[in-house]
Amino acid sequence: MTIATHPFDALMDITARPPVVFVRGQGSFLWDDSGKRYLDFVQGWAVNCLGHSPPVVVEALAEQAKLLLNPGPAFYNAPSLKLAKALTDRSCFDQVFFTNSGAEANEGAIKLARKFGALHRNGAYEIITFEGGFHGRTLATMSASGKKAFEPLFEPKVSGFPKAQLNDLASVKRLISSKTIAVMLEPIQGEAGVWPPTDQFLSDLSDLTREHGLLLIVDEIQTGMGRTGKIFHYEHAGIEPDIMTLGKGIGGGVPLAALLATEAASCFEHGDQGGTFNGNPLMCAAGLAVLQHVAEPHFLKSVVDTGLYLESELQRMSARHGLGEIRGKGLLLALDLRIPVAAAIVAQAFEDGVLLNAPRPDALRFMPALNVTREEITRMIDCLDSILTKIGAARRIA
Ligand SMILES: Cc1ncc(COP(=O)(O)O)c(C=O)c1O
């Protein structure tokens, strides 16, 4: 492949990408322009919850595209009204604001919390977030993130995001002051390497925020939409947060995200929030098709079953190769490799036609389509098994 067939240099070089161009996707598989097929356990970073180009989403997009693309955000459209209602019917929230990316949804959550502080808490504006957390790449969401690599970038950061430690309630308590308005966290820290808070921590955190009159914000951009076996992960802990953000899976592959809030927390006034493409009918039609599919009880049960199957296969493989623990829930899992060989494994798997992700040097993350089959899991495990065998042999020789 050359620069003549594909003008790579016209795109900003913002990340290292393999020199391959993908042209087609179906279910758990992607094809590049040489016809090579790849089994995809990344799925656009946990985005394509029903796999590549799922017929329900393709049909919803085609139907909506024929009807109405964009009346503009100053007018109502039917798909956004229906999707907002479907989301509030299935959650503890009352109102929805649609966005085009997860970072934009989180930016909205931060603004909503600050507005709440201005209205009800003497201008309190600090939002306690967590070391290792990831909330996006706008300036405010990078500032809210606890990702070490972000620390030296784009100074000065947006202020007002003191960091606590996951699973350490005392570290949260220490940061609460008259300036605090909210606590914000991912129910599983995905980008950091799949680190789940315990259900007990989530429940204690919920009690603590209630006690202090603070808002609890859950960033379910990676964990929501069935990824961990319930439509929203917070349901596992039996809590009712005040604000939630959704992204990734909600559009099934198209750019859609959402900010949800309870009636009490929904305090935006005219002019506070908006955006040209927000809640456009095309993306919301896709979101509606995804939600109808994912919310089926038999679908969620199959996510739980398939997740347990993947977990047990990873556990067996880990034991065979003397690796570490399996973390996560449902179909958001990580394998601790104990040694920093994740990048080499991802590169070799790519050569072998399997897409894997390494969120950190010593861990692999698995986020396949929620309808991935057992045969596809076996195929991925076989590939990984043989790579690990080769790495083990090479280390023994060295
Ligand atoms: C938990 C979490 N929050 C926010 C984001 C940002 O979403 P987006 O990339 O759509 O802006 C991500 C993306 O990886 C995420 O995993």
The ligand as an ORCA input file, in Angstrom:
! r2SCAN-3c Opt
* xyz 0 1
  C     -15.567      6.585     30.097
  C     -15.360      7.477     28.917
  N     -15.775      8.757     28.992
  C     -15.642      9.599     27.948
  C     -15.079      9.179     26.763
  C     -14.960     10.145     25.624
  O     -15.865      9.821     24.623
  P     -15.629     10.368     23.141
  O     -14.363      9.751     22.639
  O     -16.851      9.924     22.382
  O     -15.525     11.849     23.230
  C     -14.627      7.858     26.642
  C     -13.987      7.400     25.405
  O     -13.202      6.477     25.393
  C     -14.788      6.986     27.740
  O     -14.391      5.716     27.693
*
